[in-house]
Amino acid sequence: MSSRTMQYGSLQMSLPEGWSDATQIVASGPVEDGFRSSLGYTTEAIRPRETPPQFATRMLAQMREKLEGVQLVAEKPATFGTLGGFLREMTYVAHGMKLAQLHFYVARGGVVHIFTFTQRAERLQASRATAEKLFASATLSAPAEAKPSSLPPSTRSRPQYIEPRHLRIIAA
């Protein structure tokens, strides 16, 4: 699939020059008291040597500018399934309703994959296991356009962020 083609489920579209896939809501839960929880997914380029926690910090500043009543609840390194990254929990107010989000940031090849689970704030704890199952079920494959590095292995740049589950292996 070329970089100007997007796919969402059975939908595939060619995009005009300068456009990119900005898929957001990829799954939605059942309606509960007039609200439907959702899972969003998007990707963004990260700065050179930027780690998922640094990216998350930068995004929090932007969210505070755009959203009402943003409160950081918790953040920590996390692993779901085969994906290691950084998990953030936050709340904010939209249309008079207090919402909570779990953001799971996973960095791969100069891109951060952002999974966002949204639920009413008072229902998040009851829905947390569902969010974590969704995160754990995700897999990321290498982009079709990715080419192996032409640099010799000894001079190939190394990622600065190391998933916490690998630290014991490196230290040994």
N, C-alpha and C positions, 0 to 999 in steps of 0.2 A: 504494500500500500504506500503510495507516495505521500510526502509531507503535506500535500494539498488535498488529501482525501481523508475523510473522517468516517468512523464506524461506531455505531451505537446499537447494540443488539443486532437486529436484522437490517437496520438502516445503514446505508453507505452513501455518502455524498461527495462530489467533487467540489472543492472550495476555490473561489477566485484567488488570483494572485494577491498576496498580502493578508489573506485570511488564515486563521488557524483554528483547530478544534478546541472549543472551550466547553466541552461537555461538563455539566454540573451535576444535576440530580441523576443518579444512576439506579437508585432503588428507593422505594417508599413503603412505609409500613401501613398497617390498618388505621383507619380513622378512630381516634379515641377522644371523646368529648369535643368533637369539631376540629381536632388537630391531627395531622398525619406526620409522624416522624419520617426522617429522610436520611439517605446517605449520599453525599456529594463527593465527586472526585474531579480533580483537576491537576495539572502539572504546571510548574513554573521553573524557569532557569534560575540556578543559584549562582551567587558570586564565586569567583575562584577561591578555593580553600574554605568556603563557608560551610559550617556544619549544620545539621538539622536544628540543634538548639539555637544557634545564631540566626538562622532563617526564621524560626518561630518567634524570636524576640523582635525581629524586624517586622514581621506580620502583625504582631500584637500592637505595635505602635500605630500601624495603619488602621487596624480595626478600631482602636480607641478614637481615632479621628472621624471614622465613618458611622460607628454604631453608638447607640445610647446606652449608658450605664454598664459599660464593659467591666467585668470583674474577673480577674484571674483566680481560679479555684485551686488548681494543682498542675504541675508539669513534671515529667520525669522521662528518662530513657525507657523504652518498652519494646517488647518483641511479641508479635502476634503471628502464629504460624511460622512461616519461613522468613518473615519480614521484620527486620530490626529497624528501629527509628526512634522518634521522640513523640510523646503523647502529652497533649495539653487539654485541660478541662477549663472552660470559661462559661460565664453567663452574660447575658445582655438583654435589653428590652427592645422589642419590635412590635409596633402597633399596640402598645399597652400590655403586651404579654411578655412575661419573663421566660426566656428560652435558655437552654444550656446546649453547649456543643462540646464534643470530643473531637479534637484534631489529631490525626496521626500522620506525621511527616516522615517520609522515607526518601533518602537521597540515593540516586543512582545515575552515574554518568553525566554529571553536570546539571541534572534535573532533580527537582524535589516533587515527589508524588504526594498529594495532599488528599487524605480521606477525611471527610467531615460528617459526623453523625449529629443530627439536630433533633432535640426533643424538648418538651416543656420542662422547665427547670425542676418542678416538683416530681416529675416522672423519670428523671434521668437515672437515678439509682436503680429503679425497677427495670430499666431498659439497658443498663450497662452491659449485661451478659450478651444481649443481642448485638450491641455495637461491637463488642470484642470478637464475637463469632464472625461477624461480617469482615472485620479487619483481618482475622486469621485466615479467612477463606480466600483472600486476594493473593494473586500471584502476578509477578511482573516479569515480562520477557524483554529481551534486548530488542531495541528498535531494528527493523529490517535494514535500515541504512547504516547501521553501526559497522565500522570496518576495524580490523585489528590494527593496533599501533605499528607504525613502521620503525619506531625507535627500538634499539636493543633493550632487552629486559632490564639491564642495570641502570639505564637512564630514564626509563618510563616513570612518569610522575606517579606518586603514591597518594591515595586519599588521606586526608588529614583526620577525618572522622572514623573512629573504629567502634563498631557495635559493641556494647558492653559485654555481650555473651562471648566475644572473642578475646577479651582482655586477658583472661586466664591462660589461653593458649599462647599468646604473645609473650607473657611474662615468664612462662616455663622455659 
